[in-house]
Every structure is written in structure tokens, then in C-alpha cells.
Amino acid sequence: MKTVSILYHSGYGHTTNQAKGIVSGIDSVEQVQAKLIAINQDGEITESDWQTLDASDAIIFGSPTYMGMASWQFKKVADATSQRWLNQAWKNKVAAGFTNSASMNGDKHSTLHYFMTLAMQHSMLWVGTGLMPSNTKAAKRDDLNYLGSFSGLLAQSPSDASTDEAPTTGDIETAKAFGVRVATVVRDLLS
């Protein structure tokens, strides 16, 4: 059994919804299991969480995009990986990333680039969405990959939307497809 850990911070719950969509996709792939690891509001995870990350075959990084970057809570945990970086403890693990913000763009790509840089520093193997965008005149907001990202998963949650309203159904379905993509790569690449 392969394990994909989803290491994420969520400020208001919308990014948690996105993470749960990813888990749903991962858990639909045989021989792969998902582990959710939520970073608390103080920017911390437990020692057991660290052990889970170290034992995982893949780690998906997630955070809302605040002011054009991952949250400080996520960054605090990322900074705490420096000893793992020094020892290259996560070398050749599969990596991927996801983010959410209130705006359609909101500079979310800066957050994904940060996750990619973190993964490359750890000598991990980055996986993108593997999804074509819904970018025709006939496209609707709930279509798969409406936000058109290739390098990682994007979602949009209006600033006044509750967690029951956002991310949209299409963004959650895209999260599921992304989970399937990462799980399939982990299963097939690391077998």
C-alpha cells in the first residue's frame, strides 16, 4: 500500500474542503491511501504527523494564498523541514501542491511556485494536474479545471462564501481528479 500525505493549512475551512476532495480522489485508486495532516493555527503539526510525512511515498502541499504567498502557518512548517533537507530525507518522494484564494487569480501561482521550490530543494518529483483547461466559450464555472492550472491545483472561494458554498462543485471535482492523478503516479511510478 502506497501512502500520499496531504500537508495543508486552512484559515477558514475552504482549503480543507479542497483537501478533502483530493483525499476522495486518492482513496478511489487501488493500492493507495491518503493521510490528511492539518497544520494548526499556530503553524504546528505533531511528532506523529512528522513521522507520517517521513514514511509517505508522496506529499501534497496545500495552503490558502494570502497576500500572494502560502500562509505563515504553512511556511513555519516548511521552515522546520530544514534538517530533512540537509539529510535529503524526502529525496525521490512524489510532490504536488494546491491552493485557494478569494479572487479568480489572486496570485495563486506564486504559492504553487513556492511549493515547487520547496519540493525541488528536497529533491522530490513534482506532479502537475495532468488536466486540460475548460477554456472555450461554452465553458461553465463548474467544469473541470475551469481555472486552467497545469502546475498544481487551484480553487476559488469568494471572500463572503461559507464553507458550504465554496469552493465550487467544479473546483471540488477538479480536486478529486487531481487526487486520482497523484495517486496513480505514485502507484505506477513507485511500484
ROVEXVEX-47756 format. One line per 3 residues: their letters; for each residue x, z, y of N, C-alpha, C. Coordinates in steps of 0.001 Angstrom, whole numbers, plus 500000, padded with zeros to 6 digits. Layout:
# ROVEXVEX-47756
A	X Z Y X Z Y X Z Y | ...
This chain:
# ROVEXVEX-47756
MKT	500843 500000 498815 500000 500000 500000 500885 500000 501244 | 500648 499065 502151 501362 498986 503425 500583 499769 504481 | 501296 500316 505449 500672 501110 506500 500968 500529 507874
VSI	499910 500361 508655 500032 499948 510053 499547 501120 510905 | 500430 501658 511733 500051 502737 512644 499716 502163 514009 | 498669 502681 514602 498270 502296 515943 498573 503480 516844
LYH	499645 503367 517621 500085 504409 518542 499550 504049 519917 | 498629 504868 520442 497992 504473 521695 497604 505677 522546 | 497434 505395 523834 496853 506358 524766 495598 505726 525346
SGY	494576 506537 525557 493344 506080 526195 492950 507090 527262 | 492787 506620 528477 492436 507518 529563 490968 507877 529613 | 490096 506908 529322 488656 507125 529467 487857 506804 528207
GHT	488527 506312 527166 487854 506012 525908 487704 504534 525609 | 487878 503673 526602 487729 502237 526371 488846 501696 525467 | 490068 502177 525688 491193 501744 524858 491047 502303 523439
TNQ	490414 503463 523299 490096 503987 521964 489149 503037 521242 | 488142 502525 521928 487227 501551 521317 487982 500326 520829 | 488918 499863 521630 489747 498722 521260 490572 499054 520013
AKG	491185 500235 519996 491987 500661 518839 491146 500736 517579 | 489921 501241 517696 489040 501324 516531 488659 499943 516021 | 488521 498973 516915 488277 497597 516494 489445 497059 515686
IVS	490664 497351 516134 491863 496928 515403 491878 497557 514017 | 491565 498841 513931 491525 499545 512639 490533 498873 511703 | 489378 498506 512218 488366 497835 511403 488916 496543 510800
GID	489656 495786 511590 490264 494561 511074 491334 494838 510035 | 492196 495812 510302 493262 496163 509357 492668 496614 508028 | 491681 497487 508114 491099 498042 506890 490339 497011 506057
SVE	490083 495838 506612 489415 494785 505840 490402 493961 505011 | 491694 494196 505203 492733 493461 504482 493193 494302 503296 | 493132 493736 502113 493550 494466 500908 495024 494819 500973
QVQ	495363 495967 500432 496725 496475 500299 497332 496943 501616 | 496491 497091 502659 496984 497571 503951 496022 498634 504470 | 496603 499720 504993 495787 500784 505579 496219 501046 507016
AKL	495274 501488 507821 495539 501789 509227 495613 503290 509441 | 496475 503687 510378 496591 505089 510795 496515 505123 512315 | 495514 505800 512848 495376 505952 514296 496175 507161 514768
IAI	497007 506952 515779 497769 508043 516364 497500 508033 517863 | 496690 508975 518301 496320 509064 519714 497310 509958 520467 | 497819 509438 521552 498679 510214 522450 497761 511059 523326
NQD	498008 512356 523403 497103 513216 524179 497341 513058 525683 | 496536 513737 526461 496597 513593 527915 497854 514193 528535 | 498621 514935 527733 499919 515444 528188 501068 514539 527755
GEI	500730 513395 527119 501754 512455 526684 502514 512920 525464 | 501793 513524 524520 502455 514061 523329 501734 513660 522058 | 502498 513605 520979 501954 513453 519625 502581 514543 518763
TES	502035 514766 517588 502521 515844 516721 503741 515402 515906 | 504412 516364 515325 505536 516055 514435 505050 515240 513235 | 503881 515551 512741 503284 514776 511649 503059 513320 512063
DWQ	502642 513109 513319 502471 511750 513833 503802 510998 513848 | 504867 511672 514276 506191 511042 514274 506592 510631 512855 | 506317 511495 511898 506647 511186 510502 505849 509976 510011
TLD	504580 509897 510414 503749 508749 510047 504326 507466 510635 | 504715 507509 511904 505310 506324 512531 506585 505896 511802 | 507435 506857 511478 508687 506543 510791 508456 505925 509419
ASD	507391 506313 508756 507096 505805 507407 506279 504518 507431 | 505770 504127 508573 504904 502952 508676 505680 501655 508514 | 504981 500646 508031 505553 499300 507943 505417 498557 509264
AII	504443 498962 510053 504200 498324 511352 503671 499363 512331 | 503943 499117 513613 503419 499960 514679 502816 499039 515740 | 501560 499294 516065 500903 498580 517156 500832 499543 518333
FGS	501418 499127 519465 501443 499941 520669 500220 499626 521523 | 499576 500660 522095 498417 500425 522931 498301 501401 524081 | 497853 500890 525208 497659 501714 526398 496785 500957 527372
PTY	496029 501687 528186 495389 501002 529304 496480 500540 530272 | 496174 499542 531064 497087 499121 532119 496671 499827 533396 | 497552 500690 533896 497347 501397 535150 498418 500936 536128
MGM	498017 500441 537262 498957 500016 538300 500011 499060 537737 | 499568 498129 536885 500447 497086 536371 501382 497500 535265 | 501101 498615 534569 502011 499098 533526 501260 500013 532571
ASW	501874 500298 531442 501330 501272 530496 501229 502635 531176 | 500333 503452 530697 500143 504787 531261 501410 505635 531126 | 501550 506625 532005 502719 507510 531911 502722 508258 530588
QFK	501541 508541 530043 501476 509250 528766 502120 508412 527659 | 501828 507109 527652 502454 506241 526646 503955 506178 526892 | 504349 506020 528143 505772 505902 528475 506545 507153 528072
KVA	505923 508323 528183 506589 509571 527781 506912 509543 526285 | 505962 509088 525474 506208 508979 524031 507260 507907 523756 | 507159 506775 524450 508151 505714 524254 509556 506213 524583
DAT	509686 506962 525671 510999 507514 526031 511523 508462 524950 | 510612 509139 524281 511004 510081 523222 511483 509370 521963 | 511393 508037 521909 511878 507290 520740 513368 506970 520841
SQR	514045 507459 521863 515429 507063 522097 516366 507379 520930 | 516165 508502 520250 517025 508807 519100 516757 507828 517959 | 515502 507448 517794 515172 506437 516785 515822 505102 517155
WLN	515839 504782 518464 516504 503572 518927 517996 503634 518603 | 518626 504758 518911 520058 504909 518686 520408 504694 517220 | 519557 505187 516326 519785 505048 514884 519156 503788 514299
QAW	518462 503008 515149 517739 501809 514709 516814 502118 513525 | 516138 503261 513631 515256 503743 512560 514027 502856 512357 | 513612 502124 513391 512428 501270 513263 512788 499792 513099
KNK	514059 499506 512843 514521 498122 512690 513739 497422 511583 | 513284 496216 511882 512552 495324 510976 511129 495772 510661 | 510627 496798 511339 509191 497078 511259 508474 496001 512070
VAA	507267 495687 511691 506445 494770 512467 505898 495527 513671 | 505805 494849 514814 505273 495451 516036 504275 494505 516689 | 503341 495082 517417 502360 494321 518187 501848 495234 519289
GFT	501024 494697 520194 500539 495525 521281 499192 495104 521817 | 498532 496059 522496 497224 495800 523100 497045 496629 524353 | 496217 496119 525246 495932 496830 526489 494554 496454 527010
NSA	494091 497259 527946 492762 497145 528516 492860 497550 529989 | 492098 496881 530841 492005 497321 532241 490658 496917 532802 | 490359 497393 533991 489057 497127 534599 488924 495692 535086
SMN	490011 495077 535497 489971 493712 536011 490192 492704 534893 | 489743 491483 535121 489951 490439 534114 491442 490226 533866 | 492245 490198 534932 493685 490068 534787 494312 491452 534878
GDK	494284 492051 536057 494781 493412 536216 496238 493607 535862 | 497008 492512 535806 498425 492566 535442 498652 493168 534060 | 497695 492938 533175 497813 493431 531793 499046 492869 531087
HST	499455 491666 531478 500595 491060 530797 501873 491870 531009 | 501963 492592 532126 503128 493467 532349 503205 494554 531287 | 502049 495065 530892 502011 496095 529841 502438 495504 528505
LHY	501921 494323 528182 502330 493680 526925 503825 493393 526923 | 504371 492944 528048 505815 492685 528121 506610 493967 527920 | 506111 495064 528464 506773 496346 528243 506794 496691 526752
FMT	505650 496505 526081 505595 496787 524637 506563 495880 523872 | 506622 494603 524253 507554 493676 523589 508993 494119 523783 | 509332 494538 524997 510694 495011 525274 511013 496248 524439
LAM	510068 497174 524380 510256 498369 523560 510498 497974 522097 | 509682 497061 521591 509834 496605 520202 511185 495924 519979 | 511603 495080 520915 512879 494375 520761 514052 495347 520804
QHS	513960 496383 521649 515021 497385 521685 515136 498098 520341 | 514019 498272 519677 514015 498911 518358 514290 497916 517231 | 514582 496667 517567 514860 495602 516588 513679 495356 515652
MLW	512485 495465 516225 511257 495234 515459 510889 493757 515520 | 509917 493346 514716 509467 491955 514623 508095 491835 515285 | 508005 491127 516410 506778 491058 517207 505782 490043 516646
VGT	504504 490436 516624 503419 489568 516182 502412 489415 517323 | 502072 488188 517655 501061 487907 518671 499683 487804 518038 | 498736 487338 518820 497344 487304 518351 497085 486231 517311
GLM	497775 485108 517398 497503 484007 516478 496119 483408 516694 | 495564 483580 517888 494210 483119 518197 494238 482078 519308 | 493438 481043 519152 493248 480088 520233 492312 480711 521263
PSN	492459 480326 522537 491603 480893 523573 490233 480211 523613 | 489264 480924 524113 487955 480340 524396 487990 479922 525861 | 488400 478680 526106 488646 478265 527485 487962 476960 527874
TKA	486855 476665 527237 486095 475469 527596 484951 475838 528534 | 484300 474829 529103 483148 475097 529966 482037 475792 529190 | 481954 475549 527905 480902 476144 527084 481218 477580 526657
AKR	482437 478049 526937 482846 479396 526510 481985 480463 527181 | 481734 481521 526414 480957 482658 526911 481810 483921 526805 | 481492 484921 527614 482298 486145 527702 482473 486833 526352
DDL	481521 486724 525442 481651 487388 524149 482301 486511 523073 | 482885 485400 523456 483612 484564 522497 484936 485226 522132 | 485442 484861 520985 486726 485372 520511 487847 484927 521457
NYL	488706 485858 521830 489859 485638 522705 489473 484960 524021 | 488394 485423 524622 487955 484898 525908 489013 485104 526985 | 489775 486194 526910 490801 486465 527908 492063 485634 527677
GSF	492117 484920 526568 493147 483920 526344 494564 484436 526205 | 494767 485498 525463 496115 486031 525289 496715 485598 523954 | 497987 485286 523984 498716 484912 522778 499707 485997 522360
SGL	500328 486659 523337 501407 487604 523028 500930 488966 522551 | 499690 489308 522848 499120 490574 522419 497642 490601 522764 | 496990 491670 522386 495545 491794 522543 495172 492320 523919
LAQ	494232 491643 524568 493727 492058 525865 492242 492371 525781 | 491812 493333 526590 490386 493626 526742 490132 493993 528190 | 488865 493872 528598 488473 494196 529952 487268 495107 529910
SPS	487355 496210 530652 486265 497175 530747 486005 497460 532221 | 484880 497001 532770 484615 497255 534183 484770 498736 534518 | 485229 499016 535731 485550 500387 536123 484341 501322 536080
DAS	483140 500766 536169 481940 501606 536130 481198 501523 534798 | 481848 500953 533779 481219 500821 532459 481524 502039 531594 | 480520 502512 530887 480727 503621 529951 481411 503096 528695
TDE	481836 504004 527845 482452 503590 526582 481429 502980 525630 | 480140 503160 525897 479105 502486 525105 478936 501031 525536 | 479420 500704 526723 479256 499360 527276 480505 498489 527186
APT	481667 499107 527067 482896 498332 527148 483981 498917 526255 | 484890 498079 525793 484987 496655 526007 483786 495898 525422 | 483674 494636 525801 482555 493808 525358 482595 493578 523852
TGD	481483 493119 523321 481416 492766 521896 482488 491740 521545 | 482681 490757 522419 483696 489738 522159 485100 490310 522113 | 485400 491250 523017 486727 491869 523009 486932 492728 521757
IET	485882 493383 521294 485997 494189 520064 486153 493267 518847 | 485435 492172 518816 485606 491196 517718 487009 490594 517745 | 487549 490379 518932 488921 489893 519057 489896 490952 518543
AKA	489608 492228 518821 490438 493321 518309 490438 493337 516782 | 489281 493116 516182 489195 493064 514717 490035 491916 514172 | 489921 490738 514798 490707 489576 514353 492205 489844 514502
FGV	492577 490520 515570 493976 490897 515795 494448 491855 514704 | 493609 492830 514342 493942 493748 513257 494165 493022 511946 | 493307 492053 511657 493464 491231 510445 494792 490488 510503
RVA	495094 489906 511650 496333 489140 511814 497559 490012 511525 | 497643 491173 512155 498800 492050 511967 498873 492520 510517 | 497752 492945 509950 497742 493429 508574 498167 492341 507584
TVV	497713 491125 507818 498069 490017 506929 499560 489714 507015 | 500111 489723 508222 501557 489508 508386 502324 490611 507668 | 501904 491857 507852 502604 492980 507202 502533 492832 505678
RDL	501364 492554 505160 501193 492418 503709 502035 491275 503149 | 501996 490124 503818 502649 488934 503285 504139 488896 503582 | 504541 489384 504746 505948 489322 505133 506775 490405 504443
LS	506188 491565 504257 506952 492689 503735 506697 492961 502252 | 506128 491992 501558 505840 492223 500132 507029 491959 499245
